[in-house]
C-alpha cells in the first residue's frame, strides 16, 4: 500500500462541513477544523460552527486514491503548491488540532507594524514559530509563517 498524505481540497463556498461528511461516508480520513462563533440576526443570537479554513477540507489519501474525491458534490480541486498537490505534514495537523483544542492566549502586547518579525507561542508542544507581519486591518493581522508555508490571520 502506498503512503498516505494529508491533501488540501478546495470546496465550493460554505460547503466545507458537508464535503467533509460525504468524504467521511466514503471511509476516508477527513479533518475540517471548526471554531464556535456567535452570530447575530435581527431577532436572535446563536453559536454556530464556522470552518477555520474557508473553502478547504483536509483529507488523508494515497496518491492512487486522489481521484475518488471528485465523486463528492462540492469538491472543486486540490490545492497546488509549486506545481504539485499541496501536502500537509502530520505535525502540522496535530499542531492545528492542539491549537484549536487549547486556544491561543495573549501573553504580552506591543505595537506591531507591517514587515515586523514576530514569534508566536502557544502552539502546544511544538516550538515557537516565527513569522513576518504581512498586513494589519482593524483588530486582525496576517502573519506569514515561512516554516509552515502558511499565512495566518490573528486577532490582536
DRENVOSE-365351 format. One record per residue: x, y, z of N, C-alpha, C in turn. Coordinates in steps of 0.1 Angstrom, whole numbers, padded with zeros to 4 digits, always signed. Layout:
# DRENVOSE-365351
XYZXYZXYZ
...
This chain:
# DRENVOSE-365351
+0008-0012+0000+0000+0000+0000+0009+0012+0000
+0005+0022-0008+0013+0034-0008+0011+0043+0004
+0020+0052+0006+0019+0061+0018+0008+0071+0017
+0002+0073+0029-0009+0083+0030-0004+0097+0033
-0010+0106+0026-0006+0120+0028-0019+0128+0031
-0017+0140+0038-0028+0149+0040-0028+0159+0029
-0039+0159+0021-0040+0168+0010-0051+0179+0013
-0050+0190+0007-0059+0201+0009-0069+0202-0003
-0082+0200+0000-0092+0201-0010-0098+0215-0010
-0100+0221-0022-0108+0233-0023-0122+0229-0025
-0131+0235-0018-0146+0232-0019-0153+0244-0024
-0166+0242-0027-0174+0254-0030-0176+0262-0018
-0179+0275-0019-0180+0283-0007-0191+0277+0003
-0189+0277+0015-0198+0273+0026-0202+0258+0025
-0194+0250+0018-0197+0236+0016-0187+0227+0024
-0179+0233+0032-0168+0225+0039-0173+0214+0047
-0182+0217+0056-0187+0206+0066-0194+0195+0058
-0202+0198+0048-0210+0188+0041-0200+0180+0032
-0190+0186+0026-0180+0178+0019-0173+0169+0028
-0169+0174+0040-0162+0165+0050-0170+0153+0054
-0183+0156+0056-0192+0145+0060-0193+0135+0049
-0195+0139+0036-0196+0130+0025-0183+0122+0022
-0171+0128+0024-0159+0121+0023-0157+0111+0034
-0162+0114+0046-0161+0105+0057-0170+0093+0055
-0181+0095+0048-0190+0084+0044-0184+0074+0034
-0173+0079+0027-0166+0071+0018-0154+0064+0026
-0154+0064+0039-0144+0058+0048-0130+0064+0046
-0130+0077+0043-0117+0085+0042-0115+0092+0054
-0102+0094+0058-0099+0102+0070-0099+0117+0066
-0108+0124+0073-0110+0138+0069-0109+0147+0081
-0104+0159+0079-0103+0169+0090-0108+0182+0085
-0119+0187+0091-0124+0200+0088-0124+0208+0101
-0113+0215+0104-0113+0223+0117-0124+0234+0117
-0131+0234+0129-0141+0244+0130-0139+0251+0144
-0145+0263+0145-0145+0271+0157-0159+0275+0160
-0162+0278+0172-0176+0283+0175-0175+0298+0175
-0185+0304+0168-0186+0319+0167-0200+0322+0171
-0202+0334+0177-0215+0339+0179-0220+0347+0167
-0231+0343+0162-0237+0351+0150-0249+0358+0155
-0252+0369+0150-0263+0377+0154-0272+0380+0142
-0285+0377+0143-0295+0380+0134-0304+0391+0140
-0313+0396+0132-0321+0407+0138-0329+0403+0150
-0333+0391+0151-0342+0386+0162-0335+0377+0172
-0322+0373+0170-0316+0364+0179-0301+0363+0177
-0294+0357+0187-0280+0354+0186-0279+0339+0187
-0269+0333+0180-0268+0319+0180-0253+0315+0179
-0249+0305+0186-0235+0299+0184-0235+0290+0172
-0226+0292+0163-0225+0283+0151-0211+0279+0149
-0209+0267+0143-0196+0262+0140-0192+0268+0126
-0180+0274+0126-0175+0281+0114-0162+0274+0110
-0160+0270+0098-0147+0264+0094-0135+0274+0096
-0124+0269+0101-0112+0277+0103-0105+0280+0090
-0106+0270+0081-0100+0272+0068-0112+0273+0057
-0115+0285+0054-0127+0287+0045-0124+0280+0031
-0134+0273+0027-0134+0266+0014-0123+0256+0013
-0119+0250+0024-0109+0240+0024-0112+0229+0034
-0109+0216+0030-0110+0204+0038-0097+0197+0036
-0093+0191+0047-0080+0183+0047-0085+0168+0046
-0079+0160+0037-0082+0146+0035-0069+0138+0034
-0069+0126+0041-0057+0118+0041-0060+0107+0031
-0051+0106+0020-0052+0097+0009-0039+0092+0005
-0039+0082-0003-0027+0078-0011-0028+0085-0024
-0017+0086-0031-0017+0092-0044-0027+0085-0054
-0028+0072-0053-0037+0065-0062-0052+0067-0059
-0055+0072-0047-0069+0074-0043-0074+0088-0046
-0065+0097-0051-0068+0111-0052-0081+0114-0061
-0083+0106-0071-0095+0109-0080-0108+0106-0073
-0108+0098-0063-0121+0094-0056-0129+0106-0050
-0121+0116-0047-0128+0128-0040-0137+0136-0050
-0134+0134-0063-0143+0142-0072-0156+0135-0074
-0159+0124-0068-0172+0118-0068-0181+0125-0058
-0176+0134-0049-0183+0140-0039-0187+0154-0044
-0200+0157-0043-0205+0171-0047-0199+0181-0038
-0195+0192-0044-0189+0203-0036-0174+0204-0037
-0167+0193-0041-0153+0193-0042-0149+0200-0055
-0141+0210-0055-0137+0217-0067-0123+0212-0073
-0113+0212-0064-0100+0208-0069-0091+0206-0057
-0079+0201-0059-0068+0201-0049-0061+0214-0049
-0056+0218-0037-0047+0230-0036-0033+0226-0041
-0027+0233-0050-0014+0230-0055-0004+0240-0050
+0008+0235-0048+0020+0243-0043+0032+0239-0052
+0038+0248-0059+0049+0246-0068+0046+0235-0078
+0034+0236-0084+0030+0227-0094+0026+0213-0090
+0026+0210-0077+0022+0197-0072+0011+0198-0061
+0003+0188-0060-0008+0189-0049-0001+0192-0036
-0006+0202-0028+0000+0205-0015-0002+0194-0005
+0008+0191+0002+0008+0180+0012+0010+0187+0025
+0002+0184+0035+0003+0190+0048+0009+0179+0057
+0020+0182+0064+0026+0172+0073+0018+0169+0085
+0020+0157+0090+0012+0152+0102+0014+0161+0114
+0026+0166+0116+0029+0175+0127+0021+0188+0126
+0019+0193+0114+0011+0205+0112-0004+0202+0115
-0009+0190+0112-0023+0187+0115-0024+0186+0130
-0015+0179+0137-0016+0178+0151-0014+0191+0158
-0006+0200+0153-0004+0214+0158-0017+0221+0157
-0024+0220+0146-0036+0227+0143-0047+0222+0153
-0048+0209+0155-0057+0203+0164-0055+0208+0179
-0042+0207+0183-0038+0212+0196-0041+0227+0198
-0038+0235+0188-0041+0249+0189-0056+0252+0191
-0064+0245+0183-0078+0247+0184-0084+0242+0197
-0078+0231+0202-0083+0225+0215-0079+0234+0227
-0067+0239+0226-0062+0247+0237-0066+0262+0236
-0067+0267+0224-0069+0281+0222-0056+0289+0225
-0055+0300+0218-0043+0308+0220-0046+0319+0231
-0036+0322+0239-0037+0332+0249-0027+0343+0246
-0031+0355+0250-0022+0366+0249-0013+0367+0261
+0000+0366+0259+0010+0367+0270+0014+0381+0272
+0016+0388+0261+0021+0402+0262+0017+0410+0250
+0015+0423+0251+0011+0431+0239+0022+0441+0236
+0023+0445+0224+0032+0455+0220+0028+0460+0206
+0033+0472+0203+0029+0478+0190+0036+0470+0179
+0029+0467+0168+0034+0459+0157+0031+0467+0144
+0039+0464+0134+0038+0471+0121+0041+0461+0110
+0036+0464+0098+0039+0456+0086+0054+0454+0084
+0058+0442+0082+0072+0439+0079+0079+0434+0092
+0073+0437+0104+0079+0433+0117+0079+0417+0117
+0090+0412+0123+0091+0398+0126+0086+0395+0140
+0077+0385+0142+0072+0382+0155+0073+0367+0157
+0072+0364+0170+0073+0350+0174+0060+0346+0181
+0054+0335+0176+0041+0331+0181+0043+0319+0190
+0038+0320+0202+0039+0309+0212+0025+0304+0214
+0024+0292+0221+0011+0287+0224+0006+0277+0213
+0015+0271+0206+0012+0261+0196+0013+0247+0202
+0010+0245+0214+0010+0232+0221+0025+0228+0223
+0028+0215+0220+0041+0210+0223+0051+0214+0212
+0047+0221+0202+0056+0225+0191+0063+0237+0195
+0076+0238+0191+0084+0250+0194+0077+0263+0190
+0083+0274+0194+0077+0287+0190+0080+0288+0175
+0070+0295+0168+0072+0297+0154+0074+0312+0151
+0082+0315+0142+0085+0329+0138+0077+0332+0125
+0073+0345+0124+0066+0349+0112+0068+0364+0110
+0064+0368+0098+0066+0382+0094+0052+0388+0091
+0049+0400+0097+0035+0406+0095+0034+0411+0081
+0023+0406+0074+0021+0410+0060+0011+0421+0060
+0001+0421+0068-0010+0431+0067-0017+0433+0081
-0021+0445+0084-0028+0448+0096-0041+0455+0092
-0052+0451+0097-0065+0457+0095-0074+0456+0107
-0077+0467+0113-0086+0467+0124-0080+0459+0136
-0087+0449+0140-0082+0441+0151-0075+0428+0147
-0072+0427+0134-0066+0415+0128-0052+0418+0122
-0044+0408+0122-0031+0409+0114-0029+0396+0107
-0023+0396+0095-0019+0385+0087-0004+0383+0089
+0000+0371+0093+0014+0367+0096+0018+0356+0086
+0029+0359+0079+0035+0348+0070+0043+0339+0079
+0039+0326+0080+0047+0316+0087+0055+0309+0077
+0068+0314+0075+0076+0308+0065+0079+0293+0067
+0081+0289+0079+0085+0275+0081+0073+0265+0079
+0061+0270+0080+0049+0262+0077+0044+0264+0063
+0047+0275+0057+0042+0277+0043+0028+0283+0044
+0024+0290+0054+0010+0295+0056+0011+0310+0059
-0001+0316+0056-0004+0329+0061-0015+0327+0071
-0013+0332+0083-0022+0330+0094-0028+0343+0098
-0042+0343+0100-0049+0355+0104-0050+0355+0119
-0045+0365+0126-0045+0365+0141-0054+0377+0145
-0061+0375+0156-0068+0386+0162-0059+0392+0172
-0057+0406+0171-0048+0413+0181-0056+0421+0190
